[in-house]
Amino acid sequence: MSRDLSELIGELVGAFDMFARRKLLGVSVLVLILADVGGTNARFAISARGDPALTHISHLRCADFVGFEDAFERFLNALPSDKQHGSHSLSLAAAGPVNEQIVDISNSHWRFEKQRLLDRLGLDKLLVINDFTAQALAQSETTECDRTQLLDGVEDASAPMLVIGPGTGLGVSALIPVVDGPLPVEGEGGNIRFAPQSESEWELFAFMKQRTDHVVVEHFVSGPGLENIHSFLAQASGTKLSLSAEMITNLAFREAGICRDAVSMMIGILGATMADQVLTMGCWRGAVIAGGIMPRLEPLIASSPFEQRFRSAGQMSYILDNVPVWLSRDPNAGLKGAKVAFDNSYLAHRMFTG
């Protein structure tokens, strides 16, 4: 028997076992499973239709699993027996482009094919959206999301809202208010070209250009981006010290120096990037900073050039002066947005049905 045929039979047996276990042997329980997958972490939860509450929230590290299916199984097997069996649907928010049949999670080894995932997990329905589309939908009026205001402004409810945030990469999305519910904009704004605005940023650009031909904003506004900025500043000071983003963040709070300068520079570049995105998409309703990094750095935002970089846009500065900015502190915003997405009419055509 050829290897390919053997693997195919194995997949069919596994899929049938999953189907039997959840649909033939279990009770008819409708369970909506939510997943928020980034380059580092995978978060899971379940939710009842019509109930905003999330239950059985679980955080797993992507590096601990071969792929999404293995992490999904770990989560499912930890649920109470009445939730393990029955009818399951999955709303999955994934980092990276999701429009094709095959999805590669950004900055991760995880990769899956949508139809195969639906079949192998024995799902009734599967919806896959961009992780920052989920972050954006979490900011809709139908969802309670913990956030605090960083910059004052006048919220234009008829205009789009920007949602942006550094993590393993830089996520960017937007919400457009429409009659039948918010229309989410999915893109890869973290991969726009980096535009230096000062001598030090031109030097940073040249430093990064030695490592890659295509220098983008994500190279500086993200966890790895913070490490790049620190390496640049360390080299400029005559040292070759290499630190992780976590170590840089911790040291930035302890004392002034290269680590705090690196954090300040990253936050400033974030402010400038947000200004460009707001002007590009007309996000006069406001901008929300999401993701896992910025809530930790909140105490350092006020002393950084964030506000100056966000408000300064030449002849367009007067517009940005009126745009409010919030910081999302909700660690489960991605899961909440995945739940909103499952019932969003503009995403219905993306639903896979078993």
RODO-2510 file (C-alpha; in nm, 4 decimals, decimal comma):
residues 354
     n   res          X          Y          Z
     1     m     0,0000     0,0000     0,0000
     2     s     0,1425     0,3376    -0,0997
     3     r     0,2159     0,5972     0,1642
     4     d    -0,0334     0,8442     0,0161
     5     l    -0,3143     0,5842     0,0195
     6     s    -0,2249     0,4820     0,3729
     7     e    -0,2382     0,8463     0,4891
     8     l    -0,5733     0,8951     0,3123
     9     i    -0,7243     0,5898     0,4834
    10     g    -0,5895     0,7141     0,8164
    11     e    -0,7529     1,0517     0,7654
    12     l    -1,0864     0,8923     0,6681
    13     v    -1,0815     0,6654     0,9745
    14     g    -0,9979     0,9602     1,1973
    15     a    -1,2719     1,1736     1,0463
    16     f    -1,5323     0,8960     1,0860
    17     d    -1,4263     0,8401     1,4460
    18     m    -1,4669     1,2120     1,5157
    19     f    -1,8081     1,2127     1,3472
    20     a    -1,9290     0,9062     1,5361
    21     r    -1,8068     1,0292     1,8680
    22     r    -1,9720     1,3703     1,8392
    23     k    -2,2780     1,3208     1,6267
    24     l    -2,3842     0,9581     1,6493
    25     l    -2,2914     0,8762     2,0071
    26     g    -2,3481     1,2145     2,1659
    27     v    -2,6625     1,3970     2,2557
    28     s    -2,7881     1,6697     2,0259
    29     v    -2,6211     1,9668     2,1936
    30     l    -2,5479     2,2743     1,9848
    31     v    -2,2078     2,4076     2,0870
    32     l    -2,0394     2,7109     1,9311
    33     i    -1,6646     2,6850     1,9797
    34     l    -1,4608     3,0031     1,9486
    35     a    -1,0891     3,0204     1,8726
    36     d    -0,8466     3,3118     1,8502
    37     v    -0,5125     3,2000     1,7057
    38     g    -0,2042     3,4179     1,6756
    39     g     0,1580     3,3412     1,6123
    40     t     0,2244     3,2607     1,9780
    41     n    -0,1002     3,1735     2,1552
    42     a    -0,4306     3,0005     2,0812
    43     r    -0,7339     3,0906     2,2908
    44     f    -1,0497     2,8825     2,3008
    45     a    -1,3949     2,9203     2,4554
    46     i    -1,7514     2,8052     2,4045
    47     s    -2,0669     3,0101     2,3868
    48     a    -2,4382     2,9528     2,3585
    49     r    -2,6154     3,1211     2,0678
    50     g    -2,7824     3,4402     2,1848
    51     d    -2,5807     3,4488     2,5097
    52     p    -2,2908     3,6990     2,5171
    53     a    -2,1112     3,5108     2,7932
    54     l    -1,8000     3,3032     2,7196
    55     t    -1,7311     2,9884     2,9189
    56     h    -1,4539     2,7288     2,9484
    57     i    -1,1912     2,9806     2,8342
    58     s    -0,8550     2,8157     2,7672
    59     h    -0,5169     2,9582     2,6634
    60     l    -0,2674     2,7307     2,4864
    61     r     0,0784     2,7905     2,3382
    62     c     0,1033     2,7207     1,9655
    63     a     0,4587     2,5898     2,0032
    64     d     0,3276     2,3041     2,2196
    65     f     0,1203     2,1542     1,9366
    66     v     0,1876     2,0198     1,5890
    67     g    -0,1106     2,2058     1,4469
    68     f    -0,4512     2,3558     1,5150
    69     e    -0,6304     2,0196     1,5165
    70     d    -0,4166     1,8940     1,8043
    71     a    -0,4812     2,2072     2,0091
    72     f    -0,8530     2,1843     1,9296
    73     e    -0,8601     1,8241     2,0520
    74     r    -0,6820     1,9198     2,3739
    75     f    -0,9419     2,1887     2,4387
    76     l    -1,2379     1,9670     2,3467
    77     n    -1,1238     1,6754     2,5615
    78     a    -1,1004     1,9044     2,8641
    79     l    -1,4679     2,0061     2,8330
    80     p    -1,7488     1,8426     3,0321
    81     s    -1,8837     1,5316     2,8587
    82     d    -2,2095     1,6990     2,7586
    83     k    -2,0096     1,9614     2,5665
    84     q    -1,7732     1,7100     2,4016
    85     h    -2,0504     1,5305     2,2140
    86     g    -2,3229     1,6594     1,9921
    87     s    -2,3209     1,9252     1,7235
    88     h    -2,0230     2,1613     1,7046
    89     s    -1,9628     2,4747     1,5020
    90     l    -1,6360     2,6672     1,5039
    91     s    -1,5685     3,0372     1,4556
    92     l    -1,1927     3,0723     1,4144
    93     a    -1,0015     3,4007     1,4148
    94     a    -0,6571     3,3410     1,2632
    95     a    -0,3539     3,5658     1,2244
    96     g    -0,2714     3,6249     0,8594
    97     p    -0,4545     3,6145     0,5251
    98     v    -0,7599     3,3867     0,5376
    99     n    -0,9278     3,4319     0,1988
   100     e    -0,7751     3,1216     0,0401
   101     q    -0,8631     2,7578     0,1087
   102     i    -0,5294     2,6999     0,2804
   103     v    -0,4491     2,9181     0,5810
   104     d    -0,0939     2,9733     0,7079
   105     i    -0,0882     3,1252     1,0550
   106     s     0,1477     3,4245     1,0507
   107     n     0,4692     3,3795     1,2479
   108     s     0,3779     3,0192     1,3304
   109     h     0,4287     2,6667     1,1936
   110     w     0,0521     2,6031     1,1979
   111     r    -0,1178     2,5475     0,8625
   112     f    -0,4570     2,4028     0,7696
   113     e    -0,7019     2,3574     0,4840
   114     k    -1,0523     2,4802     0,5622
   115     q    -1,2542     2,1980     0,4057
   116     r    -1,0290     1,9318     0,5541
   117     l    -1,0506     2,1001     0,8955
   118     l    -1,4312     2,0992     0,8745
   119     d    -1,4358     1,7302     0,7823
   120     r    -1,1702     1,6061     1,0226
   121     l    -1,3182     1,7846     1,3231
   122     g    -1,6714     1,6717     1,2334
   123     l    -1,8060     2,0252     1,2435
   124     d    -2,1505     2,1431     1,1394
   125     k    -2,0186     2,4855     1,0387
   126     l    -1,6803     2,6538     1,0119
   127     l    -1,6060     3,0243     0,9781
   128     v    -1,2466     3,1475     0,9448
   129     i    -1,1729     3,5195     0,9730
   130     n    -0,8644     3,7338     1,0243
   131     d    -0,7718     3,7745     1,3917
   132     f    -0,7889     4,1516     1,3745
   133     t    -1,1249     4,1370     1,2051
   134     a    -1,2320     3,9644     1,5255
   135     q    -1,0644     4,2360     1,7325
   136     a    -1,2571     4,4951     1,5321
   137     l    -1,5918     4,3175     1,5703
   138     a    -1,5316     4,3005     1,9450
   139     q    -1,5550     4,6808     1,9453
   140     s    -1,9053     4,6818     1,7961
   141     e    -2,2017     4,8059     1,9926
   142     t    -2,3300     4,4511     2,0447
   143     t    -2,0250     4,3524     2,2475
   144     e    -1,9007     4,4658     2,5872
   145     c    -1,5251     4,5152     2,5644
   146     d    -1,2974     4,6546     2,8350
   147     r    -1,1177     4,9611     2,7020
   148     t    -0,9838     5,2930     2,8282
   149     q    -0,9531     5,6265     2,6459
   150     l    -0,5993     5,7446     2,5672
   151     l    -0,6723     6,0531     2,3564
   152     d    -0,9821     6,2708     2,3535
   153     g    -1,1782     6,3452     2,0403
   154     v    -1,5209     6,3678     1,8809
   155     e    -1,6578     6,0287     1,7815
   156     d    -1,8264     6,0308     1,4390
   157     a    -2,0655     5,7347     1,4593
   158     s    -2,1242     5,7392     1,0824
   159     a    -1,7553     5,6816     1,0012
   160     p    -1,5340     5,3710     1,0178
   161     m    -1,3354     5,2751     1,3279
   162     l    -0,9717     5,1638     1,3096
   163     v    -0,8530     4,8677     1,5175
   164     i    -0,4783     4,8088     1,5268
   165     g    -0,2334     4,6388     1,7561
   166     p     0,1130     4,4886     1,7865
   167     g     0,1585     4,1287     1,8941
   168     t     0,3665     3,8626     1,7255
   169     g     0,2934     4,0756     1,4182
   170     l     0,0981     4,3975     1,3597
   171     g    -0,2736     4,3488     1,3050
   172     v    -0,4896     4,6084     1,1307
   173     s    -0,8632     4,6091     1,0636
   174     a    -1,1576     4,8487     1,0549
   175     l    -1,5332     4,8506     1,1131
   176     i    -1,7701     5,0262     0,8726
   177     p    -2,1143     5,1076     1,0172
   178     v    -2,3922     4,9779     0,7910
   179     v    -2,7617     4,9004     0,8302
   180     d    -2,7360     4,5219     0,8701
   181     g    -2,4560     4,5271     1,1239
   182     p    -2,0907     4,6313     1,1103
   183     l    -1,8988     4,5549     0,7922
   184     p    -1,5457     4,4429     0,8855
   185     v    -1,2493     4,5325     0,6665
   186     e    -0,9834     4,2620     0,6460
   187     g    -0,6331     4,3516     0,5381
   188     e    -0,2637     4,3158     0,6059
   189     g    -0,1862     4,6710     0,7130
   190     g     0,1116     4,5563     0,9178
   191     n     0,2908     4,4817     0,5926
   192     i     0,2750     4,8293     0,4421
   193     r     0,6145     4,9860     0,3692
   194     f     0,7839     5,1644     0,6570
   195     a     0,8122     5,5411     0,5971
   196     p     1,0917     5,6971     0,8067
   197     q     1,0150     6,0460     0,9392
   198     s     1,3365     6,1385     1,1212
   199     e     1,7113     6,0883     1,0965
   200     s     1,7030     5,8134     1,3586
   201     e     1,4232     5,6352     1,1720
   202     w     1,6207     5,6528     0,8459
   203     e     1,9106     5,4911     1,0306
   204     l     1,6709     5,2288     1,1672
   205     f     1,5445     5,1672     0,8137
   206     a     1,9020     5,1213     0,6865
   207     f     1,9744     4,8818     0,9747
   208     m     1,6731     4,6680     0,8833
   209     k     1,7453     4,6917     0,5108
   210     q     2,0614     4,4903     0,5780
   211     r     1,8392     4,2048     0,6980
   212     t     1,5589     4,2171     0,4438
   213     d     1,4888     4,3748     0,1052
   214     h     1,1338     4,4775     0,1951
   215     v     1,1116     4,6799     0,5168
   216     v     0,7583     4,7044     0,6556
   217     v     0,5959     4,8604     0,9623
   218     e     0,5586     4,5206     1,1297
   219     h     0,9377     4,4951     1,1475
   220     f     0,9248     4,7650     1,4169
   221     v     0,5732     4,7608     1,5636
   222     s     0,5402     4,4121     1,7118
   223     g     0,7143     4,1919     1,9666
   224     p     0,9910     4,0975     1,7195
   225     g     0,9867     4,4606     1,6030
   226     l     1,0707     4,5812     1,9542
   227     e     1,3654     4,3411     1,9502
   228     n     1,4780     4,4853     1,6149
   229     i     1,4668     4,8418     1,7482
   230     h     1,6586     4,7403     2,0600
   231     s     1,9260     4,5680     1,8486
   232     f     1,9565     4,8837     1,6374
   233     l     1,9955     5,1109     1,9412
   234     a     2,2367     4,8706     2,1083
   235     q     2,4533     4,8575     1,7960
   236     a     2,4470     5,2365     1,7690
   237     s     2,5743     5,2590     2,1277
   238     g     2,8585     5,0187     2,0561
   239     t     2,7165     4,7030     2,2119
   240     k     2,5783     4,3812     2,0668
   241     l     2,3370     4,2974     2,3449
   242     s     2,0387     4,0901     2,2243
   243     l     1,7277     4,0747     2,4429
   244     s     1,3796     3,9293     2,4055
   245     a     1,0765     4,1583     2,3853
   246     e     0,9718     4,0476     2,7336
   247     m     1,3111     4,1331     2,8828
   248     i     1,3163     4,4684     2,7031
   249     t     0,9710     4,5507     2,8413
   250     n     1,0657     4,4534     3,1964
   251     l     1,3877     4,6572     3,1892
   252     a     1,2069     4,9569     3,0367
   253     f     1,0032     4,9866     3,3560
   254     r     1,3051     4,9578     3,5839
   255     e     1,5346     5,2283     3,4499
   256     a     1,5974     5,4761     3,1724
   257     g     1,8238     5,3496     2,8980
   258     i     1,8237     5,1599     2,5702
   259     c     1,5258     4,9413     2,6630
   260     r     1,3032     5,2354     2,7499
   261     d     1,4235     5,4196     2,4395
   262     a     1,3340     5,1155     2,2270
   263     v     0,9833     5,1009     2,3733
   264     s     0,9370     5,4754     2,3222
   265     m     1,0509     5,4521     1,9609
   266     m     0,8159     5,1623     1,8886
   267     i     0,5194     5,3442     2,0412
   268     g     0,6023     5,6551     1,8379
   269     i     0,6111     5,4549     1,5140
   270     l     0,2776     5,2987     1,6134
   271     g     0,1280     5,6484     1,6517
   272     a     0,2491     5,7551     1,3073
   273     t     0,1224     5,4325     1,1505
   274     m    -0,2185     5,4805     1,3097
   275     a    -0,2392     5,8338     1,1712
   276     d    -0,1678     5,7022     0,8193
   277     q    -0,4331     5,4308     0,8552
   278     v    -0,6957     5,6707     0,9929
   279     l    -0,6424     5,9117     0,7050
   280     t    -0,6409     5,6311     0,4458
   281     m    -0,9700     5,4744     0,5588
   282     g    -1,1435     5,7841     0,6972
   283     c    -1,1715     5,6409     1,0498
   284     w    -1,3192     5,9544     1,2039
   285     r    -1,5112     5,7434     1,4554
   286     g    -1,1827     5,6712     1,6325
   287     a    -0,9049     5,4188     1,6715
   288     v    -0,8673     5,1280     1,9129
   289     i    -0,5302     4,9787     2,0033
   290     a    -0,5716     4,6077     2,0694
   291     g    -0,3447     4,3050     2,1056
   292     g    -0,1407     4,1742     2,3942
   293     i     0,1567     4,4122     2,4012
   294     m     0,0201     4,7633     2,4476
   295     p    -0,1836     4,7036     2,7665
   296     r     0,1442     4,6086     2,9365
   297     l     0,3111     4,9237     2,8051
   298     e     0,0239     5,1579     2,8959
   299     p     0,2168     5,3369     3,1768
   300     l     0,4880     5,4341     2,9246
   301     i     0,2556     5,5735     2,6558
   302     a     0,2166     5,9196     2,8111
   303     s     0,5943     5,9790     2,8187
   304     s     0,6402     5,8507     2,4636
   305     p     0,5972     6,0531     2,1409
   306     f     0,2739     5,8649     2,0676
   307     e     0,0321     6,1599     2,0792
   308     q     0,2660     6,3917     1,8886
   309     r     0,3214     6,1313     1,6149
   310     f    -0,0494     6,0529     1,5887
   311     r    -0,1707     6,4126     1,5815
   312     s     0,0997     6,5459     1,3459
   313     a     0,0016     6,5061     0,9813
   314     g     0,0836     6,8371     0,8192
   315     q    -0,2232     7,0048     0,6739
   316     m    -0,4396     6,7132     0,7966
   317     s    -0,3399     6,7584     1,1616
   318     y    -0,6613     6,9456     1,2425
   319     i    -0,8588     6,6332     1,1455
   320     l    -0,6516     6,4004     1,3598
   321     d    -0,6865     6,6412     1,6535
   322     n    -1,0532     6,5350     1,6695
   323     v    -1,0018     6,1567     1,6430
   324     p    -1,0343     5,9726     1,9761
   325     v    -0,8065     5,6800     2,0637
   326     w    -0,8804     5,3943     2,3017
   327     l    -0,6753     5,1078     2,4420
   328     s    -0,8449     4,7679     2,4587
   329     r    -0,7550     4,5838     2,7787
   330     d    -0,9766     4,2838     2,7122
   331     p    -0,7675     3,9639     2,6775
   332     n    -1,0701     3,7848     2,5291
   333     a    -1,1598     4,0475     2,2690
   334     g    -1,0610     3,8131     1,9852
   335     l    -1,2938     3,5425     2,1135
   336     k    -1,5789     3,7916     2,1556
   337     g    -1,5224     3,9159     1,8022
   338     a    -1,5231     3,5592     1,6673
   339     k    -1,8640     3,5135     1,8279
   340     v    -1,9995     3,8328     1,6673
   341     a    -1,8538     3,7226     1,3329
   342     f    -2,0468     3,3946     1,3341
   343     d    -2,3775     3,5848     1,3034
   344     n    -2,2483     3,8687     1,0844
   345     s    -2,4443     3,8759     0,7580
   346     y    -2,1479     4,0134     0,5609
   347     l    -1,9374     3,7121     0,6531
   348     a    -2,2084     3,4514     0,5894
   349     h    -2,0736     3,3686     0,2415
   350     r    -1,7483     3,2551     0,4064
   351     m    -1,9204     2,9846     0,6107
   352     f    -1,8294     2,6208     0,5404
   353     t    -2,1065     2,3703     0,6136
   354     g    -2,0623     2,0004     0,6905
***
